[in-house]
Amino acid sequence: MNCLVSIVKIWVLLGIISLGWCSFIYADVQYSLNIGVDAASRDFLNSNQQCVAIAYASPLSEGNTVVVSLVFAPINDSTNIAFDYGWALYTSLDYPVAVFDVINMAVTQTNVGSQRAYRFDGKTIISDGTGVYGYITLYYNAPPESQPVTAGLAQYIYDTSQQPNKLAPINYHTLNRFETLSIPMSGSTVWVFVASNIAVGSVLPVNIMKPVSDSTSATSNNASTSAAAQTTMLQISRYLPVDLSVPSQIAIHFELDINAFAYDSTMTQ
């Protein structure tokens, strides 16, 4: 009898997986990143009015851009950042979005999953059945005289010494009236850099950003890129790509001599 019950349980589990519940595999991993900034580096950043910033590297947002998901001014030698379980969908009335704009989320829906479909009616986001594996889809059932909106994924990203209290956008796309947007699930790689005059939701063009590995940019304490089109000058250091799923990359530190972050695993023992 016990054997029969076990077989039934297995078939029920397989049936659940076949219905798409396995889509939540994307939401079952929580990543963390330890960021070290010593006192001398904090003094340097403060004197230049710069903060630490993080943006997801993949997939890129519309117009070959990335969206800044976390900005903070370090006050301790070490800060542990959590990238929380699960994803959220958002829509924003910020349309159209241009580079250096800041996206302000208006409507959000938490606990969304891959292979799930959702519907936005101009006021709320609700579940709308099964979608495509590896994607979250959102249909815009637009009300009369409405305009396109900006939509994308969001996540809780926060200092673990504090409680998460606000979602952060991690990408963006234009969603036209009566169309369906398929949003790829984000990868596990983020870019970590320092910048001035930047905020959560800032849209940055990839073509002004340079990786630490780009030796042509390695100038002592002078590795920032300026955005000349800004009314307020924006400066961005070279970024360090961090794969949050790789243990050797989840502890990093700021190095003054290169004005950028480096992996702790590269430190001389």
C-alpha positions in Angstrom: 0.0 0.0 0.0 2.8 2.4 0.9 4.5 1.6 -2.4 1.3 2.5 -4.3 1.0 5.8 -2.4 4.6 6.7 -3.3 3.9 6.0 -6.9 0.8 8.2 -6.9 2.8 11.0 -5.2 5.5 10.7 -7.9 2.9 11.0 -10.7 1.2 14.0 -9.0 4.6 15.7 -8.7 5.4 15.0 -12.4 2.0 16.4 -13.3 2.6 19.6 -11.4 6.0 20.0 -13.1 4.4 19.5 -16.5 1.9 22.2 -15.8 4.7 24.7 -15.5 5.2 25.0 -11.8 8.9 24.2 -12.5 9.0 27.8 -13.9 9.7 29.0 -10.3 13.2 27.4 -10.6 14.3 30.9 -11.5 13.0 32.3 -8.2 14.5 29.7 -5.9 18.0 31.1 -5.7 19.1 34.0 -3.5 22.5 35.5 -4.3 24.7 37.7 -2.2 27.7 39.9 -2.8 30.2 41.2 -0.3 31.6 44.6 -1.3 34.7 45.9 0.5 35.5 49.7 0.6 38.2 50.6 3.1 38.5 54.0 4.9 40.9 55.5 2.3 38.6 54.5 -0.5 35.5 55.8 1.2 37.3 59.2 1.7 38.1 59.2 -2.0 34.5 58.4 -3.0 33.0 60.9 -0.6 35.4 63.7 -1.8 34.3 63.0 -5.3 30.6 62.6 -4.4 30.5 59.1 -5.8 28.6 56.1 -4.8 28.7 52.3 -5.5 26.3 51.2 -8.2 25.1 47.9 -9.5 23.3 47.0 -12.7 22.3 43.7 -14.2 24.4 42.9 -17.3 22.0 40.6 -19.2 19.8 40.8 -21.0 20.3 44.4 -22.0 17.4 46.8 -22.0 15.9 48.6 -24.9 18.4 50.8 -26.8 21.4 48.8 -25.7 21.2 50.1 -22.2 21.4 48.9 -18.6 19.3 50.0 -15.6 20.9 50.8 -12.3 19.3 48.7 -9.6 21.2 49.7 -6.5 23.1 52.8 -5.4 24.7 53.3 -2.0 27.3 55.3 -0.2 29.5 52.9 1.7 29.9 53.7 5.4 31.6 50.5 6.6 34.6 48.5 5.4 32.3 45.8 4.2 28.7 45.7 2.9 26.8 42.5 2.2 24.2 42.9 -0.6 21.4 40.4 -1.1 19.6 39.8 -4.4 16.4 38.4 -3.0 14.3 35.5 -4.0 11.8 35.9 -6.8 11.1 38.5 -9.4 8.5 41.2 -9.9 6.9 42.9 -12.9 6.5 46.6 -13.1 5.0 49.2 -15.4 5.9 52.9 -15.5 4.3 55.9 -17.0 7.8 57.1 -17.9 7.5 57.0 -21.7 9.4 57.4 -23.9 12.6 56.6 -21.9 15.9 58.1 -23.0 19.4 57.4 -21.9 20.2 59.0 -18.5 16.5 59.1 -17.6 15.4 57.6 -14.3 12.6 55.1 -14.4 10.0 55.4 -11.7 7.9 52.3 -11.2 4.1 52.9 -10.9 2.4 49.4 -10.8 4.2 46.3 -9.6 3.3 42.6 -9.2 5.6 40.4 -7.1 6.3 36.7 -7.1 6.1 36.3 -10.9 7.6 33.3 -12.5 9.2 32.2 -15.7 6.8 30.5 -18.2 4.0 32.5 -16.8 1.8 35.1 -18.6 0.5 38.3 -17.1 -2.0 41.0 -18.2 -1.9 44.8 -17.5 -5.1 46.7 -17.8 -3.8 50.1 -17.0 -4.2 49.8 -13.3 -3.2 46.3 -12.1 -1.0 43.4 -13.3 -2.7 40.0 -13.0 -1.9 36.4 -13.9 -3.0 35.4 -17.4 -2.1 31.7 -17.7 1.0 29.9 -19.1 3.7 31.7 -21.1 7.0 30.7 -22.7 9.8 28.9 -20.8 12.6 31.3 -19.9 10.4 34.3 -20.3 7.8 36.3 -18.5 5.2 37.7 -20.8 3.0 40.8 -20.3 0.0 41.7 -22.4 -1.2 45.3 -22.3 -5.0 45.4 -22.4 -5.0 49.1 -22.9 -7.9 51.3 -21.7 -9.3 53.9 -24.1 -7.0 56.8 -25.0 -4.0 55.3 -23.2 -0.4 55.6 -24.3 2.4 53.0 -24.4 4.1 52.3 -21.1 7.5 51.2 -19.9 7.7 47.7 -18.4 10.3 45.3 -17.1 11.5 43.1 -14.3 12.2 44.3 -10.7 13.8 42.7 -7.7 14.6 43.4 -4.0 18.3 44.2 -3.9 19.5 45.5 -0.5 22.0 45.8 2.3 21.5 42.8 4.5 21.9 45.0 7.6 18.5 46.5 6.6 15.1 45.1 5.7 14.1 45.2 2.0 11.4 47.8 1.5 11.4 48.8 -2.1 11.7 47.0 -5.4 14.3 48.1 -7.9 13.9 48.0 -11.7 16.5 45.8 -13.4 15.6 46.3 -17.0 13.1 48.1 -19.2 11.2 47.8 -22.5 8.4 49.7 -24.3 5.1 48.0 -24.1 2.6 49.1 -26.8 -1.1 49.1 -26.5 -2.7 45.6 -27.1 0.7 44.0 -27.6 2.5 41.3 -25.6 6.0 41.8 -24.3 8.2 38.7 -23.7 10.9 39.6 -21.1 13.9 37.1 -20.8 14.8 36.1 -17.3 17.8 38.0 -16.1 21.2 36.2 -15.8 23.4 36.0 -12.8 25.9 38.6 -13.9 25.9 42.1 -12.5 28.2 45.1 -13.2 29.6 46.9 -10.1 31.1 50.3 -10.5 31.2 53.8 -8.9 29.5 56.8 -10.2 28.4 60.3 -9.4 24.9 61.9 -9.9 23.2 58.6 -10.4 20.1 57.0 -8.9 18.2 53.7 -8.8 16.4 53.4 -12.1 19.0 55.4 -14.1 19.3 54.3 -17.7 22.9 54.0 -18.9 24.0 53.4 -22.5 26.4 50.5 -22.7 28.6 52.3 -25.2 29.9 54.7 -22.5 30.8 51.9 -20.1 34.1 50.1 -20.0 35.1 47.0 -18.1 38.1 46.9 -15.7 39.8 44.4 -18.1 40.0 47.2 -20.7 43.6 48.2 -20.2 43.2 51.3 -22.4 41.2 52.9 -19.6 43.6 52.1 -16.7 44.7 55.5 -15.5 45.4 55.9 -11.8 42.5 57.5 -10.0 41.2 58.9 -13.3 39.2 56.1 -14.9 35.8 57.8 -15.2 33.7 58.3 -18.3 31.6 61.6 -18.5 28.3 61.9 -20.2 28.5 65.3 -21.9 24.8 65.5 -22.7 23.9 65.7 -19.1 22.9 69.0 -17.5 24.4 67.6 -14.3 27.7 65.9 -15.1 27.5 62.1 -14.7 30.7 60.2 -14.2 31.0 56.4 -14.3 34.1 54.3 -13.4 35.0 51.1 -15.2 32.7 48.2 -14.2 33.7 44.8 -12.7 31.5 42.0 -14.1 30.5 39.7 -11.2 28.8 36.4 -11.8 26.8 35.9 -8.6 26.7 32.1 -9.1 30.6 31.8 -9.0 31.9 31.6 -5.5 35.3 33.2 -6.4 33.6 36.3 -7.6 31.1 37.1 -4.7 33.5 39.0 -2.6 35.0 42.1 -4.1 36.8 45.3 -3.0 37.5 48.8 -4.3 41.1 49.5 -5.3 42.2 53.1 -5.3 45.1 52.6 -7.7 42.8 51.6 -10.5 39.7 53.5 -9.3 37.6 50.3 -9.7 36.5 47.1 -8.1 38.5 43.9 -8.1 37.8 40.3 -6.9 39.0 39.4 -3.4 40.4 36.2 -4.9 43.0 38.3 -6.8 44.4 39.8 -3.6 48.0 38.9 -2.7 48.0 36.5 0.3 
